[in-house]
Each structure stands twice: as C-alpha cells, then as structure tokens.
C-alpha cells in the first residue's frame, strides 16, 4: 500500500501508468490532445511554443479530472509530448490532401 493514497474516500494508485487506463479512456485523452493541438497550430509544419503546449496540457488534464479518470499529471504529460510529432505529421497529410497538388509541387522542385 506504499503506492496508494486515500483521496475523497477513494483509494488511488500514485504510480499509475498511462498504459493501465482502459482503451476508451486512452483514446479519449489522445483525441482531446490531438484536436486541441491541431486547432492551435497556425502553420501545418511547425510545433507550438512551450507556453501554448502547456496550456493545452492543462486544459485537457482539467477535463480528465472532471471525468474522474485518475492518472498522474506527469504520465499524461509524457504521453502528450511523445504524440506531438504524430499530430504534426497527421495535420501535414490533411493539409496536403486539401490543397490540390500540394505534394506534387514539392516533388517537381
């Protein structure tokens, strides 16, 4: 019981990993992070500033707490920062598909 605490009458595991969440919870968290990150990007190929990244993380963590999903902040943070490159790649693909001939112009140069 060294890795557990009582909070609001509930026994919480203090060393819980992101992988221990249910699949539906993991997908929900990832989708929230992706949607907010992509909507905050001004240009499809750039990363956000650290201030904006942290703001998005805080907003999503507040939503996680409202849904009463218990996961340590640092686990969500670690997952978020590991997913940022894939968010950028996916957004880049979407932008190239919406612009007719976007990827062809780059290849012909």
C-alpha positions as CSV (number, residue, x, y, z in Angstrom):
1,X,0.0,0.0,0.0
2,X,3.0,2.3,-0.3
3,X,1.9,3.5,-3.7
4,X,-1.7,4.3,-2.7
5,X,-3.4,7.3,-1.1
6,X,-6.9,7.9,0.1
7,X,-8.5,11.0,-1.5
8,X,-12.1,11.9,-1.2
9,X,-12.9,8.4,0.1
10,X,-11.3,6.7,-2.8
11,X,-8.1,4.6,-2.9
12,X,-5.8,6.0,-5.6
13,X,-2.7,4.4,-7.0
14,X,0.1,7.1,-7.1
15,X,2.3,5.3,-9.6
16,X,-0.3,4.5,-12.2
17,X,0.9,4.4,-15.8
18,X,-0.9,5.6,-18.9
19,X,-1.0,2.1,-20.2
20,X,-3.1,1.0,-17.2
21,X,-6.0,3.0,-18.4
22,X,-8.9,1.5,-20.3
23,X,-8.6,1.7,-24.1
24,X,-11.6,4.0,-24.4
25,X,-10.0,6.4,-21.8
26,X,-6.7,6.4,-23.6
27,X,-8.4,7.1,-27.0
28,X,-10.5,9.9,-25.5
29,X,-7.4,11.6,-23.9
30,X,-5.4,11.3,-27.1
31,X,-8.2,12.6,-29.3
32,X,-8.7,15.6,-27.0
33,X,-5.0,16.4,-27.1
34,X,-4.8,16.0,-30.9
35,X,-7.9,18.2,-31.6
36,X,-6.7,21.0,-29.3
37,X,-3.1,20.8,-30.6
38,X,-4.1,20.9,-34.3
39,X,-6.6,23.7,-33.8
40,X,-3.9,25.8,-32.1
41,X,-1.4,25.3,-35.0
42,X,-1.1,28.3,-37.3
43,X,1.2,26.6,-39.9
44,X,1.0,22.8,-40.6
45,X,4.7,22.1,-40.3
46,X,5.6,23.8,-37.0
47,X,5.5,23.0,-33.4
48,X,3.7,25.2,-30.9
49,X,5.5,27.3,-28.3
50,X,6.1,25.7,-25.0
51,X,3.6,28.1,-23.3
52,X,0.8,27.0,-25.7
53,X,1.7,23.3,-25.4
54,X,1.5,23.6,-21.6
55,X,-1.8,25.5,-21.8
56,X,-3.3,22.7,-23.9
57,X,-2.0,20.1,-21.5
58,X,-3.5,21.9,-18.5
59,X,-6.9,22.2,-20.2
60,X,-7.0,18.5,-21.1
61,X,-5.9,17.5,-17.6
62,X,-8.7,19.6,-16.1
63,X,-11.1,17.6,-18.4
64,X,-9.6,14.4,-17.3
65,X,-10.2,15.3,-13.6
66,X,-13.8,16.3,-14.4
67,X,-14.4,12.9,-15.9
68,X,-12.9,11.4,-12.7
69,X,-10.2,9.5,-14.6
70,X,-7.3,9.3,-12.2
71,X,-3.9,9.4,-13.8
72,X,-0.8,11.3,-12.6
73,X,-0.1,14.6,-14.5
74,X,3.4,13.5,-15.5
75,X,2.0,10.4,-17.2
76,X,-0.3,12.5,-19.3
77,X,2.5,14.9,-20.0
78,X,4.9,12.2,-21.1
79,X,2.2,10.7,-23.4
80,X,1.4,14.1,-24.9
81,X,5.0,15.0,-25.7
82,X,5.5,11.6,-27.3
83,X,2.5,12.2,-29.6
84,X,3.2,15.7,-30.8
85,X,5.3,14.6,-33.8
86,X,2.5,12.3,-34.9
87,X,0.0,15.2,-34.5
88,X,2.1,17.3,-36.8
89,X,2.5,14.5,-39.4
90,X,-1.2,13.8,-39.5
91,X,-2.0,17.5,-39.8
92,X,0.5,17.9,-42.6
93,X,-1.1,15.0,-44.5
94,X,-4.6,16.5,-44.1
95,X,-3.4,19.9,-45.3
96,X,-1.6,18.4,-48.3
97,X,-4.8,16.4,-49.2
98,X,-7.0,19.5,-49.0
99,X,-4.6,21.6,-51.3
100,X,-4.9,20.2,-54.8
101,X,-1.4,19.1,-56.0
102,X,0.2,20.2,-52.7
103,X,2.6,17.3,-52.5
104,X,3.2,17.2,-56.3
105,X,4.6,20.7,-56.3
106,X,7.2,19.8,-53.7
107,X,8.3,16.8,-55.7
108,X,8.7,18.7,-59.0
109,X,11.0,21.2,-57.5
